[in-house]
Amino acid sequence: MTRKVFRTVDVDIDAGTHEERVYAAALHPWRSYLRSLMLPLVRRETPLIAAMQKRIRTPLFDNYFLWTANLGTHTFFMVFLPVLIWFGKSSVGRDIACLAAMGVFWSGFLKDFFCLPRPLSPPVHRLTMSKGVAFEYGFPSTHSTNSISVALYFIALACEAYSPESPMRLICILAAAVYAFSVVFGRVYCGMHSLTDLVGGSILAYLLFWVQWNGRDVMEYIIIGDSYWVFLTIPLCLMFVGIHPDPIERCPCFEDSVCFMGVMIGLLPGSWLCQRSDYCVMGLKADVATLSLYTLLVILLKMVLGVALLFVWRIVCKKACYSILPPIYRAFNLPHRKFEIGAR
């Protein structure tokens, strides 16, 4: 049977696959030592993943896991999280935004720290919608980190909101489990990650969920309270950017980490300011049982217009940053990472 391959990444050298002497010379000795301990685990799994793909791949599964992979991407969270805030779930939206931001940052941190490759292709077939995935390291899986941490959060919310006998509790748990399984197993099915990557991402997801869930009351108090502690988010996020390790190849993890630290800098102080503004409304709340045609039209307009504005704002901000930041870098001679072109 002929199988459809959606997009196989084709580059000269994948991230993490140069000769070992390159990494031994460039990395700190103990960083190189840790990498050498984990590399055989990833290498050993490559033929196993290739054999698994050969046995179970079908066009239906290809389509399913290729598209469900989008549920763990930045674009999905960029659209999904504001919707929660728009419709009255601001605390939930902030919590998941923090989970996603910390998941992207710390998984990217570990990827650039270990510089471990993805499963080799060939023999593994990579199914992806992303053109530059071969430039990114494999361990740990960011998709696994984000999807599992979010699934655990919603399971915890369901267990808190519904009694053990409630059918809604079971439905929420099953929905979260299907979401996490689809994204996580799909990373192996699509040849994008090894089991080692998934285990690393899952452990990181649980740690981030545990911190977020147990610290949510403190965060909510900081955002709603009268203190100015929330503005410590700005130097803290800048510090995180400063400690991000340098990779050997040009992995895009650092750019993703910077973007999500920017999200945190805007989200938390912005929420604090919104609580004290007469012009900011934290979501449209409506009773489902009493929805009128007018309310439904408002909800639809809010969704369409809101999502459209998100993408427009993203494009405008990107263009503005490319115009504003280079002169600042030139004026203050600010440092840049080794893979980045200096401001012109």
For each residue, the residues with C-beta under 8 A, 3 or more apart:
1:
2:
3: 57 58 59 62
4: 59 62
5: 8 62 125 127
6: 62 66 127 128 129
7: 126 127 128 129 131
8: 5 121 125 126 127
9: 14 121 126 128 131 133 134
10:
11: 14 134 135
12:
13: 17 18 249
14: 9 11 17 117 118 120 121 134 135
15: 115 117 118 134 135 136 137 247 249 251
16: 115 116 117 118 137 138 248 249
17: 13 14 117 120
18: 13 22 23 248 249
19: 22
20: 23 24 36
21: 24 25
22: 18 19 25 26 248
23: 18 20 26 27 32 35 115 248
24: 20 21 27 32
25: 21 22
26: 22 23 248
27: 23 24 31 32 35 115 248
28: 31 32
29: 32 33
30: 33 34
31: 27 28 34 35 113 114
32: 23 24 27 28 29 35 36
33: 29 30 36 37
34: 30 31 37 38 114
35: 23 27 31 32 38 39 114 115 116
36: 20 32 33 39
37: 33 34 40
38: 34 35 41 42 114 116 139 196
39: 35 36 42 43 116 117
40: 37 43 44
41: 38 44 45 194 196
42: 38 39 45 46 116 117 119 138 139 194 196 197
43: 39 40 46 120
44: 40 41 47 48
45: 41 42 48 49 119 194 195 196
46: 42 43 49 50 119 120 123 124 194
47: 44 50 51 123
48: 44 45 51 52
49: 45 46 52 53 119 124 188 191 194
50: 46 47 53 54 119 122 123 124 125 191
51: 47 48 54 55
52: 48 49 55 56 188 189
53: 49 50 56 57 124 125 189 191
54: 50 51 57
55: 51 52
56: 52 53 61 189
57: 3 53 54 61 62 125 189
58: 3 61 62
59: 3 4 62 63
60: 63 64
61: 56 57 58 64 65 189
62: 3 4 5 6 57 58 59 65 66 127
63: 59 60 66 67
64: 60 61 67 68 182 186
65: 61 62 68 69 127 182 185 186 189 190
66: 6 62 63 69 127 128 129 186 190
67: 63 64 70
68: 64 65 71 182 183 186
69: 65 66 72 73 128 129 143 183 186 187 190 192
70: 67 73 75 76 129
71: 68 76 147 179 182 183
72: 69 76 142 143 144 146 147 183
73: 69 70 76 77 143
74: 77 78 104 256 259 260
75: 70 78 79
76: 70 71 72 73 79 80
77: 73 74 80 81 96 97 100 146
78: 74 75 81 82 310 314
79: 75 76 82 83 307 310
80: 76 77 83 84
81: 77 78 84 85 93 96 97 100
82: 78 79 85 86 93 306 310
83: 79 80 86 87 93 303 306
84: 80 81 87 89 90 92 93 96
85: 81 82 89 90 93 94 282 283
86: 82 83 283 284 302 303 306
87: 83 84 283 284 285 286 299
88: 282 283 284 285
89: 84 85 92 93 283
90: 84 85 93 94 271 282 283
91: 94 95 216 220
92: 84 89 95 96 157
93: 81 82 83 84 85 89 90 96 97
94: 85 90 91 97 98 219 223 267 268 271
95: 91 92 98 99 153 212 216 219
96: 77 81 84 92 93 99 100 150 153
97: 77 81 93 94 100 101 263 264 267
98: 94 95 101 102 212 219 264 267
99: 95 96 102 103 146 149 150 153 208 209 212
100: 77 81 96 97 103 104 146 149 150 260
101: 97 98 104 105 260 261 263 264
102: 98 99 105 106 208 212
103: 99 100 106 107 142 145 146 149 204 205 208
104: 74 100 101 107 108 142 145 146 256 257 259 260
105: 101 102 108 109 240 244 257 260 261
106: 102 103 109 110 145 204 208
107: 103 104 110 111 140 141 142 145 201 204 253
108: 104 105 111 112 142 244 251 253 254 256 257
109: 105 106 112 113 243 244 245 253 257
110: 106 107 113 114 139 140 200 204
111: 107 108 114 115 116 136 137 138 139 140 142 247 251 253
112: 108 109 115 137 244 245 246 247 251 253 254
113: 31 109 110 245
114: 31 34 35 38 110 111 137 139
115: 15 16 23 27 35 111 112 137 247 248 249 251
116: 16 35 38 39 42 111 137 138 139 197
117: 14 15 16 17 39 42 120 137 138
118: 14 15 16 121 126 133 134 136 137 138 191 192 193 194 197
119: 42 45 46 49 50 124 138 191 192 193 194
120: 14 17 43 46 117 123 124
121: 8 9 14 118 124 125 126 134 191
122: 50 125
123: 46 47 50 120
124: 46 49 50 53 119 120 121 191
125: 5 8 50 53 57 121 122 191
126: 7 8 9 118 121 133 134 190 191 192
127: 5 6 7 8 62 65 66 189 190 191 192
128: 6 7 9 66 69 133 190 192
129: 6 7 66 69 70
130: 133
131: 7 9
132: 135 136 252
133: 9 118 126 128 130 136 192
134: 9 11 14 15 118 121 126
135: 11 14 15 132 249 250 251 252
136: 15 111 118 132 133 251 252 253
137: 15 16 111 112 114 115 116 117 118 247 249 251 253
138: 16 42 111 116 117 118 119 141 192 193 194 197
139: 38 42 110 111 114 116 194 196 197 200
140: 107 110 111 144 145 197 198 199 200 201 203 204
141: 107 138 144 145 184 187 192 193 197 198 200 201
142: 72 103 104 107 108 111 145 146 201 256
143: 69 72 73 146 147 183 184 186 187 192 193 201
144: 72 140 141 147 148 183 184 187 193 197 198 201 202 205
145: 103 104 106 107 140 141 142 148 149 201 202 204 205 208
146: 72 77 99 100 103 104 142 143 149 150 205
147: 71 72 143 144 150 151 179 180 183 184 205
148: 144 145 151 152 180 184 201 202 205 206 209
149: 99 100 103 145 146 152 153 205 206 208 209 212
150: 96 99 100 146 147 153 154 176 179 180
151: 147 148 154 155 176 177 179 180
152: 148 149 155 156 176 205 206 209 213
153: 95 96 99 149 150 156 157 209 212 213
154: 150 151 157 158 172 175 176
155: 151 152 158 159 172 173 176 177
156: 152 153 159 160 209 213
157: 92 153 154 160 161 172
158: 154 155 161 162 168 169 172 173 176
159: 155 156 162 169 173
160: 156 157
161: 157 158 169
162: 158 159 166 168 169 172
163: 166 169
164: 169
165:
166: 162 163 169 170
167: 170 171
168: 158 162 171 172
169: 158 159 161 162 163 164 166 172 173
170: 166 167 173 174
171: 167 168 174 175
172: 154 155 157 158 162 168 169 175 176
173: 155 158 159 169 170 176 177
174: 170 171 177 178
175: 154 171 172 178 179
176: 150 151 152 154 155 158 172 173 179 180
177: 151 155 173 174 180 181
178: 174 175 181 182
179: 71 147 150 151 175 176 182 183
180: 147 148 150 151 176 177 183 184
181: 177 178 184 185
182: 64 65 68 71 178 179 185 186
183: 68 69 71 72 143 144 147 179 180 186 187
184: 141 143 144 147 148 180 181 187 188 198 201 202
185: 65 181 182 188 189
186: 64 65 66 68 69 143 182 183 189 190
187: 69 141 143 144 183 184 190 192 193 197 198
188: 49 52 184 185 191 192 193 194 195 198
189: 52 53 56 57 61 65 127 185 186
190: 65 66 69 126 127 128 186 187
191: 49 50 53 118 119 121 124 125 126 127 188
192: 69 118 119 126 127 128 133 138 141 143 187 188
193: 118 119 138 141 143 144 187 188 197 198 201
194: 41 42 45 46 49 118 119 138 139 188 197 198
195: 45 188 198 199
196: 38 41 42 45 139 199 200
197: 42 116 118 138 139 140 141 144 187 193 194 200 201
198: 140 141 144 184 187 188 193 194 195 201 202
199: 140 195 196 202 203
200: 110 139 140 141 196 197 203 204
201: 107 140 141 142 143 144 145 148 184 193 197 198 204 205
202: 144 145 148 184 198 199 205 206
203: 140 199 200 206 207
204: 103 106 107 110 140 145 200 201 207 208
205: 103 144 145 146 147 148 149 152 201 202 208 209
206: 148 149 152 202 203 209 210
207: 203 204 210 211
208: 99 102 103 106 145 149 204 205 211 212
209: 99 148 149 152 153 156 205 206 212 213
210: 206 207 213 214
211: 207 208 214 215
212: 95 98 99 102 149 153 208 209 215 216
213: 152 153 156 209 210 216
214: 210 211
215: 211 212 218 219
216: 91 95 212 213 219 220
217: 220 221
218: 215 221 222
219: 94 95 98 215 216 222 223 268
220: 91 216 217 223 224
221: 217 218 224 225
222: 218 219 225 227 229 230 268 272
223: 94 219 220 230 268 271 272 275
224: 220 221 275
225: 221 222 229
226:
227: 222 230
228: 231
229: 222 225 232
230: 222 223 227 233 268 269 271 272
231: 228 234 269 272
232: 229 235 236
233: 230 236 237 264 265 268 269
234: 231 237 238 265 269
235: 232 238 239
236: 232 233 239 240
237: 233 234 240 241 261 262 264 265
238: 234 235 241 242 261
239: 235 236 242 243
240: 105 236 237 243 244 257 261
241: 237 238 244 257 258 261
242: 238 239
243: 109 239 240
244: 105 108 109 112 240 241 253 254 257
245: 109 112 113
246: 112 337 338
247: 15 111 112 115 137 250 251 253 254 339
248: 16 18 22 23 26 27 115
249: 13 15 16 18 115 135 137
250: 135 247 339
251: 15 108 111 112 115 135 136 137 247 254
252: 132 135 136 255 256
253: 107 108 109 111 112 136 137 244 247 256 257
254: 108 112 244 247 251 257 258 337
255: 252 258 259
256: 74 104 108 142 252 253 259 260
257: 104 105 108 109 240 241 244 253 254 260 261
258: 241 254 255 261 262
259: 74 104 255 256 262 263
260: 74 100 101 104 105 256 257 263 264
261: 101 105 237 238 240 241 257 258 264 265
262: 237 258 259 265 266
263: 97 101 259 260 266 267
264: 97 98 101 233 237 260 261 267 268
265: 233 234 237 261 262 268 269
266: 262 263 269 270
267: 94 97 98 263 264 270 271
268: 94 219 222 223 230 233 264 265 271 272
269: 230 231 233 234 265 266 272 273
270: 266 267 273 274
271: 90 94 223 230 267 268 274 275 282
272: 222 223 230 231 268 269 275 276
273: 269 270 276 277 280
274: 270 271 277 280 282
275: 223 224 271 272 280 282
276: 272 273
277: 273 274 280
278:
279:
280: 273 274 275 277
281: 284
282: 85 88 90 271 274 275
283: 85 86 87 88 89 90
284: 86 87 88 281 298 299 302
285: 87 88
286: 87 290 291 295 299
287: 290 291
288: 291
289:
290: 286 287
291: 286 287 288 295 296
292: 295 296
293: 296 297
294: 297 298
295: 286 291 292 298 299
296: 291 292 293 299 300
297: 293 294 300 301
298: 284 294 295 301 302
299: 87 284 286 295 296 302 303
300: 296 297 303 304
301: 297 298 304 305
302: 86 284 298 299 305 306
303: 83 86 299 300 306 307
304: 300 301 307 308
305: 301 302 308 309
306: 82 83 86 302 303 309 310
307: 79 303 304 310 311
308: 304 305 311 312
309: 305 306 312 313
310: 78 79 82 306 307 313 314
311: 307 308 314 315
312: 308 309 315 316
313: 309 310 316 317
314: 78 310 311 317 318
315: 311 312 318 319
316: 312 313 319 320
317: 313 314 320 321
318: 314 315 321 322
319: 315 316 322 323
320: 316 317 323 324
321: 317 318 324 325
322: 318 319 325 326
323: 319 320 326
324: 320 321 327 328
325: 321 322 328 329 343
326: 322 323 329 330 343 344
327: 324 330 331 343
328: 324 325 331 332 334 343
329: 325 326 332 333 334 336 342 343
330: 326 327 333 343 344
331: 327 328
332: 328 329
333: 329 330
334: 328 329 343
335:
336: 329 340 341 342 343
337: 246 254 340
338: 246
339: 247 250
340: 336 337
341: 336 344
342: 329 336
343: 325 326 327 328 329 330 334 336
344: 326 330 341
